[in-house]
Amino acid sequence: MAEIEKRLETHRMRCLSKLKMFLLAITCAFVSKTLSGSYMNSMLTQIERQFNIPTSLVGFINGSFEIGNLLLIIFVSYFGTKLHRPILIGVGCVVMGLGCFLQSLPHFLMGRYEYESTVSVSGNLSSNSFLCMENGTQTFRPTEDPSECVKEVKSLMWIYVLVGNIIRGIGETPIMPLGISYIEDFAKSENSPLYIGFVETGAIIGPLIGLLLASFCANVYVDTGSVNTDDLTITPTDTRWVGAWWFGFLICAGVNVLTAIPFFFLPKTLPKEGLKNNADIIKNDKEEKQREAVKKEKDGITKDFLPFMKSLLCNPIYMLFILISIVQFNAFVNMFTFMPKYLEQQYGKSASEAIFLIGIYNLPPICIGYIAGGLIMKKFKITVKQAAHIGCWLSLIEYLLHFLCFLMICDNTSVAGITTTYKGIQQDLYVENTILADCNKDCNCPIKMWDPVCGNNGVSYMSACLAGCETSVGTGINMVFQNCSCIQTSGNSSAVLGLCDKGYDCSMMLQYFLILSAIGSFIYSLSAIPGYMVLLRCIKPEEKSLGVGLHTFCTRVFAGIPAPIYFGALVDSTCLHWGMLKCGESGACRIYDSTNFRYIYLGLPAALRGTSYIPAFLILIMLKKRLLPGENASSGTVLIEAKVTGKENDCKDMHQNSKVLNDGELKTKL
């Protein structure tokens, strides 16, 4: 008997170590998947410039992740728990790694990145063809040589990024639902929340690492190592700059593949944690049989699908909540996807600086808000109706604070011929004929080439030629242009490469904007957990699984996929000057009308969110008159009916779904 007990104890310790091994492995998987997602979102601007594609197409590439995720969501939801969950998760991590590698592949197939410039990158100044030369012939006009134009087909390499993002979405699908359910099945009920909380720290660490990695890569030139960076005539703040976006994808691919390895050595099932004797084993066997019975009941959802769907569609609170989620997700997906571009164009920051500032100011408040919201719900035992009011009014407060962002503005960058006249007077519309003036009309300058210089009068010009500059000294980024006829100053007129800085006042406006953004992120994330409680408690227990799945499906189909596309198209409409490819075709946008960009970036989400409060107030009114499932009419509090009916798994599933939704919202906001 002692020998048997010793063997049982040894077996129990081995199983416990395997559970801890799974806990560590799934935490690393959460880190790797959120690392890849946050890095992808941060590199959209770099991808746009690398492939010279419009913002709307970049939005489609970003939304393709949701397409890949939706392809397997039904399979994972219905059949995932019947298969070997650790192996499925491991395969998912490998597939994510494959997707990330595929996204980096265009860099190795395209060759070196060539940006439009009137100045020789090699620094060869034997020819001053980029300067103002009366009656001269410029050598940097677009080529019409067919052999050169064939090279433009390389811009189609963005398809690799698109397909890779879809594959990454497919690979991520099984990680969260199967990982959480595995912990729920084999961990002690009192330890399960702690374990899940530990796992979800990966969803916090991952985006932090991803943003730091993106900030580093965006500051490194895309072809570093193969070109002499000292000869470059652009800096990270230039809209033609492309960072080493491919390098981060290779790191993400390696991390995803490495995190997959432990899952292939984990068992399909484990004994329930904490079993110490034969009585516990017998009890565990009974629980296993109960779980099998529950699975059989879930298998019947195929025949109950239509009745359940009809019941959900006829549930007014549930349908209104889906409507609110779709509208709100449209607003937030747009804001977080294009926030780096907004900081670049509005406040003159480089992509690297913008990504770093977002990570520092926005991510920590979001995480703190989620934790604080959960603690408040637990501490004060908030009811469903109270949660609905808390979520609604906190969200409304954050919405009203959002309008203060309209006051934190910077003027358009002063570019002669685009936003200002050559006399320094602001002009509202871009008129191509105003690019030429009396000071440069005889210089024979190209009017579509973007190679900006900053004059010592504080005004930027599209090129040194259009500034009327006749001579230059220095090489690379340190080049200085002199004798510029269009720069009206009392002394020697000169210009340097790049746009002029926006000044100290604009930097202060950026600080105010980031602080307000951090406060708003905290308040809104604080209201998220109460909102999810309303979603989970407004539907019947037997419809909960389908209801959560339908909610996720709708938000992805009607928000996650289309929002970046139409928002990107609206951003494109504010472009003042498009880049030019070798064959004269339009490339990526070089400068936007920051005023109209601001109205779209801040105004459209404000309009969308404003309409969402109409159904939100309707829900508050309906909750006063309706008795929710599991609610006592006399006290208005939610009763845990599972203790009475013996359906412990209902409570467990409800907690699990709350965790899943919480992580999904965090991913969407990041």
N, C-alpha and C positions, 0 to 999 in steps of 0.2 A: 504493500500500500504506500509506503514511504517513497519507493522508487517511482510509482505512478504519479504521486503528487509532485515529486521533483521534476519529472518529465513535463507535467502540465505547467509547472512554474517556468521551466525553461522555454516551453512553447509560447507561453504568455509574454515573456520578456522579448522573445524574438518578434512576435506580432506587434508589440508596443513599439519596438525600435523601427519596424517597417512603417507603422503609422506616422511616427515622427519623421522618418525619411520621406514619406509622401508629403507631409506637411511642409518640409523644407523645399522639396522639389516643386510643389504647386506654387509656393511663394515666389520661387525663382521664375516660374512660368508667368506669373502675374507681372513680375518686374519686366521680363523680356517683351511681353505683348504690349504693355503700356509704353515701354521705352520705344518700341518700333512705331507705335501710333503717334506719340507726341513728336517724334523726330520727323515723321512724314509730314505732319501738319506744319511744322516749322520750316520745311524745305520747299514749300510750294512756290515761293518767289524765286528761288534759285532754279527750280525746274522750269518755270515760265521763261526765264532769261536764257537758260541753256538751249532750249528748243525753239525759242522765239515764237511762242504760242500765246493766244489771248487768255485773259483771266478766266473767261467762261469755260474754256477747255481745261484749264487747270482745276477749276471747280468740279468738272466731270471726273477727272482723274482722282480727285480726293474722294468724291462720292462713290467711286467704284468699289471701295472697301466694303461699304454696306451691301452692295450687290453680291459680292462674294460671300458675305456673312449670311445673307438670306438664302443662298443656294442650299445650305446644309442645315438650316435652323430646324426645319421640320423633322429631318432624319435624326438629328441629335435629340430633339425633344421627345420623340416617341420610341426610339430604339437604342439610344445611347446607354441607358442604364442596364440593358439586357446584355451588352457586350462587355469586353474587357476594358474598363474605363481608363486605367493607367496607360495602357498601350494606345488607346485612342487619343489621349492627351499628348503622349509622346509623338505620335504621328502628326498631330496638329502642330506641335512646335517645329518639327522638321519641315512641314509644309510652309509655315511662316518663314522659316529660314530660307527656303527655296524662293519664296516670293520676294524677300528682301534682296537676295542675290540677283534675281532677275531685274529688279529695279535699278541696280547699280551697273548692269551690263552695258547700257548705251555708252557709258564713258569710255569703255575699252574698244568699242566698235566705231565710234565717231571720229576719233582723232582729236586734235587740239581745238579748243574753243577759240573762235575768232570774233572779236567785238569790233563794231564799226568805229573807225578812227581816221581822222585826217592826218594824224601824226604817226610816223613809222614807229612800230613797237620795238624794232631793233635798235632804235636810237641813231640811225644813219641820217644825218642832217646835211648830206651833200646836196640835197635838193630841198628848196624851200617852197615846194608846190602846195603846201598846206597853208601858206600865208597869202596875204592880199597881194596879187600881182596883176596890175592893170594890163588888160588885153592879153593876159596869159592863158594857158591851157591847164586845167586842173587834171591830175592823174588819178584822182580817187573817186571818179564818178562810177556809178554802177556798171558792171560789165554786161555785155550782151553776148559773150562767148558761150556757146551751148555747152562746151565741156566744163566750164566753171559752174554753169547753172545746174548741171546734173548733181553736183555736190549738195545742192539744197535738199535733196531727198533724205539727207541725214536727219532733217528735222522731224521726220516721221518716226524716229527712234523713241519718241514719247510713248508709243504703243507698248514698248517693253515695260515702261513704268506703270501704265494702265493695267496690263495683264498681271504684272507682279503684285500690284495692290489688290486686285481681285483674289489672287491666290493667297495673299496674306490674310484677307478676310475669311477665306474658306478655312485656313489653318487655325484661326483664332476661335472658331465657333465652339468646339467641344471643351475648351479649357475651363471656362467659368462654370457652366451647369454641371458638368461631370465631376469637376474637382470639388465643388461645394457639396454635391450629393454624396460623394465618397466619404468625405469627412463626417457628414451628418449620419451616415449609415453605421460607421465603425468607431466613432468617438463617443465618450460618455456624454449624456445629454447636458450635464452641467459644464463640461469642457468644450462643447461644440462652439458656443459663441466666442469663447476666448481664441480657439483655433482659427475660426473664420476671421476674427478681427486681426489675428496675426498674419493671416494670408493676405488680407486686403491692405496691409501696410505696403505690400508689393505694388498695389495700384497707386500708392502715393510716391514711393521711391522711384518707380519707373519713369513717370513724367518728369521728375526733377532731373534724373540722369539724362533723359532724352533731350530736354531743353538745354542743358549744359553742353551736351555733345553737339547739338545743332548750332549753338552759339559759337563753339570752337570751330566747327567745320565751315560755317558761313564766313569766318574771318580768314580762312586759308584759301588761296587761289585755286581754282578748279584743276589747273594743270601744273600745280606746284611739283617740282622735281624734274619736269620735262621742259620748262621754260625758265629763263632768268627773270625772276620777279623784280629785279632792280630796273629792268627796262620797261616795266609796265607803266602805262600812262593813266591808269585808273586806280582808285582806292576803294575799300569796302563800302564807302558811302555813295559811290557812283551807281546809277541805275543800270549800268552795263556790267557791273561786277558779278561774277558767278563764283560762289564758294565751292569747296570740295564736298558737294552734296553726296557724291557716290561713296565717299570714304565711310560716312556714318552708316549707310545701308549695309556695307560689308561687315561692319562691327555688329550691327543688329542681326545680320544673318548668322554670324558666328555664335553670338549669345543665344539665339533661339535654338540652334542645333545642339549646343552644349547642354542647355536646360532639358532637352528631350531625353538624354541618355538615361537618367535614373528611372524614368517611368517604365522602361522596358524590363526592369528587374524587379518590379513590384507585383504582388499577386492580385488576382481578380477580386478576391474577397479576403476579409480578415475577421477574426473573432471580435466581438464587441469589447471595446476597451474596458478594463477593470474587472474582468472575470477572474476569480481566484479559486473557485471550487466547482464540484460537479453540479451543485444546485444552480450556480450561475450559468453553467454551460447548458443545463436543461432549459433555464429561463431564456437564454440566448436563442436556443433552437426554436422555442415558441415564438420569439420575436421575429425570427427569420421566416417562420411560416406565416405570421401576420403580414410581414412585408411582401411575401409572395402573393398573399391574398389581395393586398392593396394593388400590387402590380397587375393582377388579373382584372381588378376593377378598372384600373387605368386603361387596360387593353380594350375595354368596352367603350372607350371614348370614340372609337371609330364609328360605332353604330349610334352613339349619342351625340355625334358631332353636330348634326343639323338642329336637334332640339336645344342643345347648349348654345349654339350660335344664335338661334332665334331669341333665346332668353336674354343673351347679352345685348343683342341689337335693340331689344325692347326695354332695356334698363336705362332710363334717362340719365341718371347720375353717371353711370359708367360711360355712356356715349359722350356726354358733355365733358367728362374728364379726358377722354381721348382727343376731343376737339381742342381742349386747352393745351394738351401736351404737344399736339402737332403744331399749333401756332407758336407756342413758346419755344419749341425746339427749332423751328425755322429761324426765329430771331437769334437764338444763342449760337446755333451752328454757324450762322453768317458772321456774327461778331467775333467769335474765337478763331474761325478759319482765316479771316482777313485782317486780324488785329496787327500782325507784324507789318503788313503792307500799309496799313493806316498810320502806324507810328513812323514808318519810313517817309511817307509822302507828306503827312501833316506836320511832323516835328523835325524832319531832316535827319533821322537816325539811320545808321546802317542796319542791315538785316541781323547781323550778329548782336548789336546792342539791343535791338527791339526784342529779339527772342530771349535774351538774358533778362531784360526788364520784366517781361511777361512772367517768366518763371519765378522771379523774386517777389513780385508784387501780387500776383494773382493766385498762384497755386497754393501757398500756405494758408491764406484765408479760406479758400474753398475746403481744404482738409479740416481745418479747425471748425468751420461751420457745420460740416457733417457730423463730426464727433460731438460737438455741443448740442446739436439738434437731437441726436439719439439719447444723450444723457438727460436732457430736459424731458423728453418723452417718458423715460424710465423713472426719473426722480419724482415727477408730479403726477404720474399715471394719467396722462392726457387721454380723454375719450375721443371718439371719432369726430364728433361735431366740434369739439374744442380744437382738434387738430386741423379741421377744415378752416376754421376762423384764423388760427395762427398762421397757417400756410398762406392764406389769401392776403391777410393784412401785412405780413412781413414782405411778401412779394410786391405788394402795392407800394410800400415805403421805398423799397429799392428801385421800383419803376419811376417814382417821382424824383429820386436822387439822380437818376440817369439823365434827366433834362439839364442838370448843371454842366454836363459835358459839352453842351452847345456853347458855353461861355469860355471854355478852355481851348482857344483857337489860335492859329498862327496864319499870317497872310501867305498868299501864294508866293513861291520863289520868284524873284524878279528876274525874268529872262526876256531880254530885248527882242521884240518881234513876236512874242507869244503871250506873255502876261503883262508886259509893259512896253511902252514905246522907247525909241532910242534916246528920248529926252528924259526918261525915267518916270513917265506918267503911267499910272496903272490903266490897263485896258481890260475889258470884260471878256471879249471873245477872241479866239484865235483866228486871224485872217492871214492866209499865206502871203498875200501881197505885202503885208507890213514887215515881213522878215527882211526885205531889202530896203535900204534907206540911201539918202544922198551920200553918206559916208562910205558905203561899201558897194554901191551899184556897179562900179567899174572894176570890181575885184574879181569878177567871174567866179563867185563862190557857189557851191552847191547849197540849195536851200532846204534839203531834206536830211542832210548828214548831221548826226548828233555827236558832237565832241566838245562839250561845254567848257568855257573858260570863265573865270571870275575877274572882272576888272577892278582896278583900285578905286573905282567910284562906287563899289558895292552892288553893281548890276552884273548879272550873268549874261553870256552870249552863247549862241548855239555852237559856235566854233571860233577859232582865232581869226579865220578869214573874215567871217561876218562881223567881228569886232574891229576889222580894218587894220589888224596888226601886220607890220611889214618885216620885222626882224625877230629873232629868238635867240636865247642863250640857254645853256644847260641841256641835260638829257633826261629822259624818263619822266617821272612824276615831278621832278624839280625844274622842269622847263619853264622859262619865263618869256613871255611875248612882250615886245616893246613897240613904240611908235604906232599905237593903235588909234586910228583916226576917229572911230566911233565912241571912244571913251573920253568924255569931256571932263577933264580935271585941270587944275591950275598948273600942276607941274608935269613931269613926264608921265605919259599914259602907258600903263602896262597891265598885263593880265597873267594869271596862273591857271593851270589846268583844274577843272572841277567847278561845281556850282558854289556860289557864295554861301556861307553859313547863315542860318536864320537868326542868330543873335541870342543874347542872354534872356530876353523876355520870353522867347519861344521855349527855351529850356525850362523856365519856371512854369510855363503853362503845361509842359509835359509832366512835371512833377505833380502838379495839382491833379491832372488827369489820372495818373497812375494811383495816387492815393485814393481818389474817389472810386476808381475801378476796384481797388482792393476792398474798400468798405462795402461796395455793392456786391462783390462776389461773396463776402462773408454773410451778408444779410440774406441773400437769395439761397445760398447753400444751407443756411440755418432753417429755412422754410421747406427744404426738400423732403426731409424725413416725415414731417406731418402730412405733407401732400401724398406721399406713397401710402401712408396708413389709410387715407381715404380710398385710394384705389383698391387696396387689398380687402377692405371691409365692406365695400359697397356691392360686392358680388358674392354669390353663394359659394360655399366651400367646394362643392363638386365642380363648379365652373371656374375655379380660381386658376388652374393651370392654363386652360384655354384663354381665359381673360387676360392673363399676363402676357401670354404669347401674342395675342391679337393686338394688345397695346404696343408691344415692342415692334411688331410687324408694321403697324400703321405709322409709328413715328419714324421708322427707317425709310419706308416707301415714300411717304409724303413730306418728310423733312430732311432726313439724312442724305438722301440721294439728290433730290431736285434743288434744295436750297443753295448749295455752293454754285450750281450751274447758273440759275437766274440771277443770283446776286453778283456773280462774276461778270455776267453780261452787262449789268447795270454799272459796275465799276468801269468796264471797258468804255462805256458811253461818256465817261468823264475824262478820257484821255485827250491830252492836248497835242501830243506829238508821238508818233509811232516810230520805232526803230526801222532801219532799212537794211534788207538783205542784199546779197551781191547782185541779184537779178532785178533789183528795184522793188521787190515785194515788201509788204509791211511785216515787221517783226514784233517783238514785245514792246509794250508801251514804255516810254522813257520819262514822261512827266505827266502828271494828272492835274486837273483843276481841283486844288485841295478844298475849295469851298463847296463845290458840288459833290466831291467825294465825301466830305463830312456830312452833308445833308443825307446822302444815301446810307453811309455807314451807321450813323446815329439815328437818322429819321425813320428809315424803313423798319428796323427792329422795334423802335418806339411805337410806330403805327400798328405793327403786328401784335405786340404785347398789349397795347391798349384795347384792341378788339377782344383779346382773350379774357378780359375781366368781365365781359358781359355774361358768358356761360359760367364763370366762376361765382358771380353773385347769384345766378340762378341755382347753382348747387347749394349755396348757403340757405337759400329760401326753401329748397326742396328738402334739405336735411331736417329742417324744423318740423316738417309734416310727415316724414317717412321714418319707419322703424327699420333699421338696417339688420342684416343677418347677424345673430348672436347678441342683439341688444335688448336690454330690459326696458320696457315702456315706462315703468314707474321711476326708475332711477336714472335712465338715460346713459348708463354705463355699459361697456362691452363685457359680456360674461364669457369666460373660457368654457365653452360648451364641451370641449374635447374631454374634460375631466368627467363629465356626466355621461357622455355617450361612449367613452372609451376610444375616441378617435384621436389618440395622441399625435398621430402623424400629421393631422391637419394643422396643428399649431407649429409643428416642426417645419412643414412646407411653407407656412405663412412667413415664418422667420427667414427661411431660405430665400423665398422670392423677394422679400424686402431687401436682403443683402444683394441679390442679383440686380435689382432695380437701382439700388444706391450706387453700385459700381458702374452701371451703364450710364447713369446721369453724369458721374464724374468724368467718364471717358468722353462723353459728348461735349462737356464744357471745356475740356482740355484740348 
